[in-house]
Amino acid sequence: MSNHPPDQTPLAAPSKKWLAAQQEISRHTPAGTLSTPSFENPNIVSSGEWLAARRELLRQEKELTRQRDALAALQRALPWVKIEKPYTFDSPRGRVSLADLFDGRSQLIVQHFMFGPGWEEGCKSCSFMMDHLQPTVVHLKARDVSFAAISHAPLTEILPFKQRMGWNINWVSAHGTDFNSDFQVSFTPEQIAQGKVTYNFTLQDVPNNELPGISIFVRDAAGTIYHTYSTFGRGVEVAMTAYNLLDLVPKGRDETNLDYGMAWVRHHDRYTAARAAV
């Protein structure tokens, strides 16, 4: 039985071939034992024992925080690559350049939003990301950072969906340009048919011809634009704070028995309908 959401546009859904491969991997992944604490089999202890365990976990959490700070410094220290192509995009105010997306600031965060031509609506998982990202935009601006979403679909298909979702963000179309292919988030049917494609800096089978990512750009005083960082795959979870919270509750993400991670996610205007269908 598939756990694939019935209300997702088929073109935006993971391919059957990719889903079958993920299920094959799951079948060969060892399951946990009954002795492993779980929601159904919790480890019940005294308050004193709990405090001792919590203090040990806190020690590990602090170490992870220090490691995360060190990793963030390495991410910021990556060398820069000059953007040579004059990328332009369709926007509600007409044709705009990559420089225009900075909106007078020196740093730009781009969400590579999965929304292909003819999809009718954007990817539900990228929508989950956007639900988290939109409220941060006003705070990012206060730190000299602009934000923009860029999708492969034509602007005429993006704008109705944007209105439906109620997002007040800068969202432009890369349709008819090399931007998405250059940043390895859009692939032609021919590329997919040939087998593995380059995504997340490695050759791999992919679930769709549109994939998610986050890229960082800077613009210096002379107006030169540089690409400084990109993250793909699970790297985009940096924007998904709901996952950080789910990681704290006893059931966690609770995705083990789903066809793929995030199969449970809906567009935020469809959760009520999904619950009613259960």
Backbone hydrogen bonds, N-H to C=O, Kabsch-Sander energy under -0.5 kcal/mol:
donor,donor_aa,acceptor,acceptor_aa,energy
8,Q,5,P,-1.1
12,A,9,T,-1.7
13,A,9,T,-0.6
13,A,10,P,-1.3
15,S,207,P,-2.9
19,L,15,S,-2.4
20,A,16,K,-2.4
21,A,17,K,-1.7
22,Q,18,W,-2.1
23,Q,19,L,-2.3
24,E,20,A,-1.8
25,I,21,A,-1.9
26,S,22,Q,-2.2
27,R,23,Q,-1.8
28,H,24,E,-0.9
28,H,25,I,-0.7
29,T,26,S,-1.3
36,T,33,T,-1.5
38,S,41,N,-1.0
44,I,42,P,-0.8
50,W,46,S,-2.4
51,L,47,S,-2.3
52,A,48,G,-1.9
53,A,49,E,-2.2
54,R,50,W,-2.8
55,R,51,L,-2.3
56,E,52,A,-1.7
57,L,53,A,-2.2
58,L,54,R,-2.5
59,R,55,R,-1.7
60,Q,56,E,-1.6
61,E,57,L,-2.7
62,K,58,L,-2.6
63,E,59,R,-1.7
64,L,60,Q,-2.3
65,T,61,E,-2.3
66,R,62,K,-2.1
67,Q,63,E,-2.2
68,R,64,L,-2.8
69,D,65,T,-2.3
70,A,66,R,-2.0
71,L,67,Q,-2.5
72,A,68,R,-2.5
73,A,69,D,-1.8
74,L,70,A,-1.7
75,Q,71,L,-2.4
76,R,72,A,-2.2
77,A,73,A,-1.3
78,L,75,Q,-1.0
81,V,227,H,-2.2
83,I,225,I,-2.9
84,E,82,K,-0.7
87,Y,85,K,-1.6
89,F,96,V,-3.2
90,D,173,S,-2.0
91,S,94,G,-1.2
94,G,91,S,-2.1
96,V,89,F,-2.7
98,L,87,Y,-1.5
101,L,97,S,-1.0
101,L,98,L,-0.5
102,F,99,A,-1.3
103,D,100,D,-1.5
105,R,102,F,-2.0
107,Q,144,D,-0.9
108,L,217,F,-2.6
109,I,146,S,-2.8
110,V,108,L,-0.5
110,V,215,S,-3.0
111,Q,148,A,-2.2
112,H,110,V,-0.7
112,H,213,G,-2.7
113,F,111,Q,-1.5
113,F,150,I,-1.4
115,F,113,F,-0.8
119,W,116,G,-1.9
123,C,114,M,-2.8
127,S,123,C,-1.8
128,F,124,K,-1.9
129,M,125,S,-1.9
130,M,126,C,-2.5
131,D,127,S,-2.4
132,H,128,F,-1.0
132,H,129,M,-0.8
133,L,129,M,-2.3
134,Q,130,M,-2.7
136,T,133,L,-1.6
137,V,133,L,-0.8
137,V,134,Q,-1.4
139,H,136,T,-0.5
140,L,136,T,-2.7
141,K,137,V,-2.4
142,A,138,V,-0.9
143,R,140,L,-1.7
144,D,141,K,-1.5
145,V,140,L,-1.7
146,S,107,Q,-2.8
148,A,109,I,-2.1
149,A,170,N,-2.7
150,I,111,Q,-2.4
151,S,172,V,-1.9
153,A,115,F,-2.2
157,E,154,P,-1.5
158,I,154,P,-1.5
159,L,155,L,-2.6
161,F,157,E,-0.8
162,K,158,I,-2.6
163,Q,159,L,-2.3
164,R,160,P,-2.3
165,M,161,F,-2.3
166,G,162,K,-1.1
167,W,162,K,-1.6
169,I,167,W,-0.7
171,W,169,I,-0.8
172,V,149,A,-2.7
173,S,90,D,-2.5
174,A,151,S,-3.4
175,H,153,A,-0.5
177,T,174,A,-2.1
182,D,178,D,-3.1
183,F,179,F,-1.9
184,Q,181,S,-1.2
185,V,180,N,-2.6
186,S,180,N,-0.9
187,F,209,N,-2.8
192,I,188,T,-2.1
193,A,189,P,-2.4
194,Q,190,E,-1.5
195,G,192,I,-1.3
197,V,204,Q,-2.5
199,Y,197,V,-0.8
199,Y,202,T,-2.7
202,T,199,Y,-1.1
204,Q,197,V,-2.4
211,L,185,V,-2.7
213,G,112,H,-0.9
214,I,231,T,-2.3
215,S,110,V,-2.3
216,I,229,Y,-3.3
217,F,108,L,-2.4
218,V,226,Y,-2.3
219,R,106,S,-2.3
220,D,224,T,-2.3
223,G,220,D,-2.0
226,Y,218,V,-2.7
227,H,81,V,-3.1
228,T,216,I,-2.4
228,T,226,Y,-0.5
229,Y,216,I,-1.2
231,T,214,I,-2.4
233,G,212,P,-0.6
235,G,232,F,-2.5
236,V,233,G,-1.5
237,E,234,R,-1.9
238,V,235,G,-1.4
239,A,236,V,-2.1
240,M,237,E,-1.5
241,T,239,A,-1.2
243,Y,240,M,-1.2
244,N,240,M,-0.9
245,L,241,T,-1.8
246,L,242,A,-2.6
247,D,243,Y,-2.2
248,L,245,L,-1.5
249,V,245,L,-0.8
249,V,246,L,-0.6
252,G,249,V,-1.8
254,D,251,K,-1.0
258,L,255,E,-1.8
263,A,260,Y,-1.8
265,V,262,M,-1.2
270,R,267,H,-2.8
274,A,270,R,-2.1
275,R,271,Y,-2.4
276,A,272,T,-2.0
277,A,273,A,-1.3
278,V,274,A,-0.6
278,V,275,R,-0.8
